[in-house]
């Protein structure tokens, strides 16, 4: 006779497990990996040195308060270090926010093609995911506001958004904050903020500084090249920073990640090189693929969303398989509601040229 087994909390069995971008192919050769929005320039050499030096004291617990990293971030951006919370990637901070501000039955809103993690953390905390349609692959403030109810507790906005690469202006973000109820937390997920080169964009620092119900999250995984170290941060109102510090793990940021993060945030020359590289090749790849007849969503980040015809032999699925046969890995985005599109990270020059050449061959078109 079988005995009753432990049951997970409400909502957890509704979660579809997050599947990251692929990293390997069956062949022995090293693939061109353009599936995870990693910087092709790698981390700052200064960050690598700091990480290695930290290895000499692995027996020591890290600084619980993450003081050196918070001070380095504050110094770089002119912030109050006491309002900065750090975590093992910005995804941990997003999870902590959901844990802290969602009761079972509460609603949280995110946009149609928003980061898959939002749905996961909402359900994991017994919340109700509410999806707001996007307009031309952009977050739509009106659609978000139309879905606010008395049960709404959090609104997640990725800006720029992943996987679309689109962004909304600071004016639109301010309008959203102004129309949301005061007791609704607005979370601005700015993982790709460093790449944006538009005068009407602001990551969220100003809103956090002037309101008590807005949080901005950032990551070291993208432009700083520390995805393997797992490091992120949030700028919060003082009360929210206090809440996050009450519930986060005692030593949730490793000493090695902390040291690498300090060195990375201070190496502005390396960051600038990554921005320049991305800006140049984002424009080039977008133009080349457009010339091949593909529809490319305009991106403010370090990746592009490329749309394919519905015909079976020219579909996104067929293109993905063809690229794999040429040793190139990109990201399928069917789980984001985009079955006819692929997300492609901007890589090194040789990677970008190989990608364009392979897609030209797939489409039966001559590459420039």
C-alpha distance (Angstrom), angle and dihedral (degrees) to the residues before:
residue distance angle dihedral
X1 . . .
X2 3.77 . .
X3 3.77 119.4 .
X4 3.79 125.8 -137.5
X5 3.79 113.0 -88.6
X6 3.80 126.9 -144.3
X7 3.79 112.9 -84.9
X8 3.81 122.7 -140.8
X9 3.76 121.3 -124.4
X10 3.79 119.3 -80.4
X11 3.79 113.5 -75.9
X12 3.80 98.9 19.4
X13 3.80 95.8 101.4
X14 3.82 88.5 54.3
X15 3.79 89.8 63.8
X16 3.78 118.9 104.5
X17 3.78 106.8 -146.3
X18 3.81 114.3 -107.5
X19 3.80 112.0 -108.7
X20 3.81 114.3 -159.2
X21 3.78 125.7 -147.8
X22 3.79 114.6 -73.1
X23 3.80 118.2 -97.6
X24 3.79 106.5 -176.1
X25 3.79 141.6 44.2
X26 3.78 129.1 -155.5
X27 3.79 92.5 -108.5
X28 3.79 120.6 89.7
X29 3.79 94.0 -123.8
X30 3.80 120.9 96.5
X31 3.81 107.9 -102.9
X32 3.78 127.9 -134.9
X33 3.81 98.5 -108.1
X34 3.80 112.8 -152.6
X35 3.78 97.0 149.5
X36 3.82 107.1 94.1
X37 3.82 107.7 44.2
X38 3.80 92.4 -114.2
X39 3.79 118.4 160.6
X40 3.81 111.4 -103.2
X41 3.82 90.6 -146.9
X42 3.79 92.5 63.8
X43 3.80 124.7 -143.6
X44 3.78 124.7 -36.7
X45 3.82 110.6 -82.4
X46 3.80 85.8 -128.8
X47 3.81 89.6 58.1
X48 3.79 91.0 50.3
X49 3.80 90.7 51.4
X50 3.80 91.9 48.8
X51 3.82 90.9 48.6
X52 3.80 91.5 52.0
X53 3.78 93.0 47.4
X54 3.80 90.2 52.8
X55 3.80 88.6 58.6
X56 3.82 89.2 73.0
X57 3.82 90.1 71.9
X58 3.79 103.5 38.6
X59 3.81 90.3 135.2
X60 3.82 89.9 68.0
X61 3.79 123.8 85.6
X62 3.79 113.0 -120.1
X63 3.80 123.2 -111.3
X64 3.81 104.3 -77.5
X65 3.80 92.8 -149.6
X66 3.85 93.7 50.6
X67 3.80 86.3 -137.8
X68 3.80 100.4 163.8
X69 3.80 93.5 49.7
X70 3.79 94.8 44.9
X71 3.80 89.9 50.1
X72 3.81 91.7 48.7
X73 3.81 91.6 50.8
X74 3.80 91.5 45.3
X75 3.79 91.5 49.8
X76 3.79 93.0 49.3
X77 3.80 95.9 50.3
X78 3.81 101.9 26.4
X79 3.80 94.3 -112.2
X80 3.79 136.9 145.9
X81 3.81 105.5 -99.8
X82 3.81 91.2 -149.9
X83 3.81 88.9 65.9
X84 3.80 94.3 54.8
X85 3.81 121.0 95.2
X86 3.80 121.3 -171.4
X87 3.76 132.0 -154.8
X88 3.79 147.7 166.5
X89 3.79 92.6 -76.0
X90 3.78 124.8 -31.2
X91 3.81 87.2 -86.3
X92 3.82 89.4 70.7
X93 3.79 90.3 52.5
X94 3.81 91.3 49.0
X95 3.81 88.5 51.0
X96 3.81 91.4 49.8
X97 3.80 90.9 51.3
X98 3.80 90.7 53.3
X99 3.80 90.5 46.7
X100 3.79 91.9 50.2
X101 3.80 100.6 43.4
X102 3.81 107.3 30.2
X103 3.78 123.6 81.6
X104 3.83 120.2 -172.8
X105 3.80 108.2 -74.8
X106 3.82 94.9 21.6
X107 3.80 116.9 129.6
X108 3.79 128.3 -127.8
X109 3.79 124.3 -171.9
X110 3.79 129.5 -144.0
X111 3.78 131.9 161.6
X112 3.79 129.6 -92.0
X113 3.80 97.6 -99.7
X114 3.79 97.1 25.8
X115 3.80 127.6 138.4
X116 3.82 110.6 -61.2
X117 3.79 91.6 -131.6
X118 3.82 92.2 72.7
X119 3.79 93.2 67.3
X120 3.81 91.2 44.9
X121 3.81 96.2 53.1
X122 3.80 92.9 43.1
X123 3.80 92.5 53.9
X124 3.80 92.4 41.3
X125 3.79 88.9 61.6
X126 3.80 95.7 45.8
X127 3.80 93.2 -101.7
X128 3.77 129.8 139.9
X129 3.83 116.6 -114.5
X130 3.81 113.5 -136.4
X131 3.81 117.8 -168.1
X132 3.80 121.2 -151.2
X133 3.84 115.3 -157.8
X134 3.79 117.7 -117.2
X135 3.80 125.7 -134.8
X136 3.80 114.4 -132.9
X137 3.81 88.4 -16.9
X138 3.81 91.9 -56.0
X139 3.79 128.3 117.0
X140 3.80 107.3 -99.4
X141 3.79 114.1 -146.0
X142 3.79 92.8 -161.0
X143 3.79 92.4 52.6
X144 3.80 91.4 48.9
X145 3.80 92.7 49.9
X146 3.80 92.0 47.3
X147 3.80 89.0 61.5
X148 3.79 97.0 51.9
X149 3.81 113.5 114.7
X150 3.81 134.6 169.1
X151 3.82 85.9 -89.8
X152 3.83 94.7 57.9
X153 3.80 113.2 113.8
X154 3.83 106.1 158.8
X155 3.81 137.1 27.3
X156 3.81 116.2 -163.3
X157 3.81 116.9 -158.4
X158 3.80 120.1 178.5
X159 3.79 106.3 -154.5
X160 3.01 109.6 -150.7
X161 3.77 90.4 23.5
X162 3.78 126.0 -132.0
X163 3.04 123.7 -112.9
X164 3.81 97.3 12.5
X165 3.81 98.7 50.6
X166 3.80 91.4 -142.8
X167 3.80 125.3 132.2
X168 3.79 139.2 -162.7
X169 3.79 123.5 -134.6
X170 3.77 125.1 -105.5
X171 3.79 87.3 -111.9
X172 3.81 90.1 59.9
X173 3.79 91.1 46.2
X174 3.81 91.1 50.7
X175 3.80 90.2 49.2
X176 3.80 90.1 51.5
X177 3.80 92.5 50.0
X178 3.81 92.0 46.9
X179 3.81 93.0 53.4
X180 3.79 97.9 42.8
X181 3.80 117.0 92.8
X182 3.79 113.4 -98.8
X183 3.81 92.4 -115.3
X184 3.82 93.0 57.4
X185 3.80 114.6 95.4
X186 3.81 114.4 -136.1
X187 3.81 111.2 -152.4
X188 3.80 115.1 -164.5
X189 3.79 108.7 -161.4
X190 3.82 102.7 -158.2
X191 3.80 100.5 172.8
X192 3.81 91.7 142.2
X193 3.81 98.8 36.9
X194 3.80 95.5 118.2
X195 3.80 91.2 63.0
X196 3.81 97.3 54.5
X197 3.79 115.7 107.6
X198 3.81 102.5 -179.8
X199 3.79 123.7 115.5
X200 3.80 93.1 -139.8
X201 3.81 94.1 57.2
X202 3.80 126.9 97.9
X203 3.80 123.1 169.9
X204 3.79 95.4 -137.6
X205 3.79 106.3 -91.2
X206 3.81 92.4 120.6
X207 3.80 94.0 51.7
X208 3.78 92.6 47.4
X209 3.80 89.6 50.5
X210 3.80 93.6 51.1
X211 3.82 103.3 37.2
X212 3.80 135.8 51.2
X213 3.80 96.2 -144.0
X214 3.83 105.9 55.2
X215 3.81 130.1 88.4
X216 3.81 128.7 -172.8
X217 3.80 119.6 -156.9
X218 3.81 125.5 -161.2
X219 3.79 136.2 179.4
X220 3.79 140.7 -146.1
X221 3.82 89.8 -152.7
X222 3.79 98.4 86.3
X223 3.78 121.9 38.3
X224 3.82 93.5 11.5
X225 3.81 92.7 52.8
X226 3.81 96.7 -133.3
X227 3.81 99.3 123.4
X228 3.80 90.6 127.4
X229 3.80 91.9 53.2
X230 3.85 93.8 55.2
X231 3.78 105.2 -136.1
X232 3.80 133.1 156.2
X233 3.77 140.9 149.7
X234 3.77 143.3 -157.8
X235 3.77 133.7 -150.0
X236 3.78 108.7 -144.1
X237 3.78 145.0 168.5
X238 3.83 107.3 -90.9
X239 3.80 93.3 -105.2
X240 3.79 92.9 53.1
X241 3.81 93.0 46.2
X242 3.81 86.8 53.5
X243 3.81 91.2 51.4
X244 3.82 92.8 50.0
X245 3.79 91.5 49.3
X246 3.81 90.1 51.9
X247 3.82 94.2 56.7
X248 3.79 106.0 30.3
X249 3.78 119.5 100.0
X250 3.82 115.4 -84.4
X251 3.82 92.9 -112.8
X252 3.80 103.3 16.5
X253 3.82 94.4 149.5
X254 3.80 115.7 61.4
X255 3.79 120.8 -133.0
X256 3.80 91.8 -119.5
X257 3.82 93.1 50.6
X258 3.79 90.1 47.1
X259 3.80 92.8 52.1
X260 3.79 92.4 46.4
X261 3.79 90.8 48.0
X262 3.80 93.2 53.6
X263 3.80 91.2 50.8
X264 3.82 92.7 44.9
X265 3.80 96.3 50.4
X266 3.80 89.8 49.9
X267 3.82 94.9 49.3
X268 3.78 97.5 82.4
X269 3.81 92.8 161.0
X270 3.81 91.2 62.8
X271 3.79 91.3 47.4
X272 3.81 91.0 49.4
X273 3.80 90.5 51.7
X274 3.79 90.1 53.7
X275 3.80 91.2 50.1
X276 3.81 92.5 49.2
X277 3.80 92.6 47.6
X278 3.80 93.1 48.5
X279 3.79 94.3 46.0
X280 3.80 91.8 52.3
X281 3.78 97.9 45.7
X282 3.79 97.0 37.1
X283 3.79 87.6 60.5
X284 3.80 92.9 44.8
X285 3.81 97.1 47.6
X286 3.82 91.5 44.9
X287 3.80 91.7 52.1
X288 3.80 93.9 45.0
X289 3.79 94.8 49.8
X290 3.79 91.2 44.8
X291 3.81 88.7 53.6
X292 3.80 87.6 53.9
X293 3.80 88.1 59.5
X294 3.79 98.0 -103.2
X295 3.80 122.6 135.2
X296 3.80 110.4 -123.0
X297 3.80 120.5 -170.5
X298 3.80 110.3 -130.9
X299 3.81 106.9 -105.2
X300 3.79 133.1 -156.2
X301 3.81 92.6 -174.0
X302 3.81 136.2 64.4
X303 3.79 96.3 -82.2
X304 3.79 140.3 51.7
X305 3.78 134.2 -135.3
X306 3.82 109.3 -136.0
X307 3.80 121.0 -164.5
X308 3.80 122.6 -149.0
X309 3.81 133.4 -162.2
X310 3.78 118.8 -91.9
X311 3.82 92.4 -121.8
X312 3.77 110.0 114.9
X313 3.80 97.3 -125.5
X314 3.82 93.1 48.3
X315 3.82 98.9 35.8
X316 3.77 127.8 124.5
X317 3.80 89.6 -105.6
X318 3.80 91.2 52.7
X319 3.80 91.4 46.5
X320 3.80 90.7 50.2
X321 3.79 91.8 53.3
X322 3.80 92.0 45.9
X323 3.81 91.9 51.0
X324 3.80 90.3 50.0
X325 3.79 88.7 53.6
X326 3.79 86.4 57.4
X327 3.81 92.7 48.8
X328 3.82 96.0 -102.7
X329 3.81 122.6 127.6
X330 3.81 120.3 -160.9
X331 3.81 130.7 164.9
X332 3.78 125.9 -88.7
X333 3.82 108.8 -146.4
X334 3.78 102.9 -169.4
X335 3.81 88.9 119.9
X336 3.80 87.2 62.5
X337 3.80 91.6 55.9
X338 3.81 92.4 -98.6
X339 3.83 105.8 112.0
X340 3.81 93.2 157.5
X341 3.80 96.6 52.5
X342 3.80 140.5 72.9
X343 3.80 127.4 -155.4
X344 3.79 114.6 -137.2
X345 3.80 126.0 -168.9
X346 3.79 119.5 -140.0
X347 3.80 105.8 -112.1
X348 3.77 137.9 176.7
X349 3.81 117.8 -48.0
X350 3.81 92.9 -97.6
X351 3.82 91.1 48.4
X352 3.79 92.8 50.5
X353 3.79 92.8 48.2
X354 3.81 91.1 48.1
X355 3.80 90.2 51.0
X356 3.80 93.8 51.8
X357 3.79 92.3 44.8
X358 3.81 92.0 50.8
X359 3.80 93.6 48.4
X360 3.79 90.7 48.1
X361 3.80 88.2 53.9
X362 3.81 91.1 47.0
X363 3.80 91.4 52.2
X364 3.80 93.4 42.8
X365 3.78 91.7 -118.1
X366 3.80 129.2 129.9
X367 3.80 113.4 -108.5
X368 3.78 119.0 -133.6
